[in-house]
Amino acid sequence: MTDSILVLNAGSSSLKFSVFAREADALRLRSHGQIEGLTTDSHFVAHDADGAVVAERSFSGAIGHERATGFLLDHYLDTPGTTLRAVGHRVVHGGTEYAAPVRLDAGVIHALEALIPLAPLHQPHNLAPIRVLHERVPDIPQVACFDTAFHRTQPEIAQAFALPPKIERHGVHRYGFHGLSYEFIARRLPEVDAVAARGRTVVLHLGNGASMCALVGGRSVATTMGFTALEGLPMGTRCGSLDPGVVLFMQQQLGLSVSEVEHVLYHESGLLGVSGVSSDMRSLESSDDPRAKRAIDLLVYRIGRELGSLAAAAGGLDAIVFTAGIGENSARLREAVCRQARWIGVELDPAANARQGPRISTDGSGVGVWVIPTDEERMIAQHTDDLVAT
Ligand code: AMP
């Protein structure tokens, strides 16, 4: 019998999963996939570690988060030769209280429900599978891993807004997100660049969602995302940092309702909004439309500004790490970012950049530049394994 760990990442319309098996000292990816279309026509697909499809099923109509969780549970409980040892969940918000992953029980689930107002678009979906498993298989340990937790090492002042206590006391702080990705990179960094791991590094998590984080000695000291996952860089469809006066203008002068403003900020802005072409970097890079180029230029410009800001927060810069879909794959974007960062001592090695690294700076570069693939699911599996072992 092999012990396995199921990792769940529940979004608004999909339930992504990975299965890791403990083999000697390592966790090995066995299977991954998703049930998508949870609110339309649901479809389940599972791949093996090499990406080959190993199971698939279509459902007529929407099965929702609860039934999807039950289906996955039955599927993996029935896998011959394996025992489901624990389930690890990605949970977007741990508030100020959870600075580390936590084993779930009724009390913790209740505390995480109380954080729903801080992340109403994500937290309820994250909690749905947790409740189902807590009821159906209470003896299988569950662990919550938070996108916010890694940033709780930041100085108090880096987590503050300049707002009065009557607003701040409702939990209005800069929390930061993508913490599991940054934590994975922070743990990998000593293997590739020991000096940077002890020193000051800015990690660029550039995917559909995008943010940047300054690490000092492997700990987060500042990040571009704040109270929600809207702040900071322009993203696929999210606007990034905005003068809050624009929100007032949209409401007071343009007559947009709160939900219309929310839709503009989350779904109609960013790369999609600026380009009018696509939210997807591959489509933008292959487009001749000048608006597609402008969207990329704006992203690069904002990255450059944030890089200067985060280097200031870290007190200098020893290394830059590119990660996530765009960061790991777009040589063109990395080249543009590095060209703009020459002032801070970055010297790109174009051939290494074209090969996707791992090191893409020249030997003489004042700042090391790396491409390191992230793996948030593995980070969750690792935390889950550690917590259930104690
Ligand atoms: P993620 O959210 O981490 O899966 O990243 C998704 C983003 O990565 C999308 O904008 C994709 O277009 C982008 N991406 C993935 N592969 C490539 C590639 N080969 N070149 C440019 N962008 C890519």
Residues whose N, C-alpha, C, O or C-beta is under 5 A from the ligand:
A	BS01	AMP	L206 G207 N208 G209 S279 D280 M281 R282 A324 G325 I326 N329 S330
